Amino acid sequence: MRDIQHYYTELHAKGFKHTNKFSGFDSCCAHFSTRARVGTMTFQQAKMDAIEYIGAQQVSHGWVDYTVGKLFAKTGEEPVSVMSPAYEYHKGRSFPTYEEVK
């Protein structure tokens, strides 16, 4: 049985609704996990579920519409450097590393 693999795909805003408040960031990530291989129907369904869920949140917060960007897969982890400002908060933890799926 194949282990669960973690992925994310980028979403980019096409425009913002005109408000006096913050309308969201220019892009965001839709994270998802699946055992399916890249390109299978199960994989595509998991990816689309994540895109639709996160995209709907961003549209309700100020995006007009969005485009789907690149897909990335988790390839490992790297420890937090002692010289990093994040070390004080993340002592002893590691950050995931991702590579683009082509």
N, C-alpha and C positions, 0 to 999 in steps of 0.2 A: 504494500500500500504506500502510496506517495504521501509525503509530509505536506502540511499546509504551507503554501508559499505566500508571501505578502507582496502586494503591488500598490502602486498609486498612479493615477493619471492626472495630468494638469488640466485645469479649466481656466480659460481666459475670458474676461469680460468684453463684450462687444460695445457696451455703452452703459451709462448710469442714468437713473431717474433723477430729475432735478428736484432736490430738496435742500433744506437749510441744514440738514444733519449729514453725518458721515454715511456714504452710500456703498461702502465696502472697498475691499482691496482690488487691485488689477487682476490678480489671479489667485487660485487656491488649488488644493490637492484633494482628490477623491480617493481615499484609501479603501482597499478591499483585500480579502484573503480567500484563497480557494485551493483545492487539491488538483483541479483540472489543469491540463496542459494549455499553453498559450495557443489561441486560435480555435479551440474547440467551442462548441455551442454553450457548454456549461460555463466556460471561462468568459465568453462574451456576455452571457446573461449576468454573471456576477459583476462584471465591469459596468454594464449598462445600469444595473440597480444602484451601484455606488454613484455613477454620474448623475442619474436622475434625482437621487436623494440630495446630494450636495448642491447640484445645480438649482433645484427648487428652493433650497435654503437661501442661496445667494440672490436669486431673482426676487424673493420676498424681502430681502434686505437692501435692495437698491440696484441690482444689475438689470439691464434691459434684456439682454440675452447673453449667451456664452458660446464659445467654441471649445472643442476638445483638443487638447495638446498631446504631448508625448506620453508614452507608457514607460514606467520604471519598475524594476523588480529588486527586491531586497537581496543583497549578495553577501552580507555579513555585518559585523559590528566592529567599531573601533572605540577604544577607551577615551574618556575625556582627559585632555591634556591638563596638567597641573597649571600651565600658563594661561589656560582659557578662562575667561570671565565666568563661564558656566560651571567651573569646577566647584565653586563654593556651594552651589545648589545640587549638583549631580555627583557628589563624591562617591567614587567607587563604581559608578555606572558606566554604561557605554552607549554610544549613539549608533543607530543603524546606518549602513551604507547602501546606496541604491545605484544601479546602472540601468541605462536606457535599454529597453527591449526593442530589437530591430526586426 
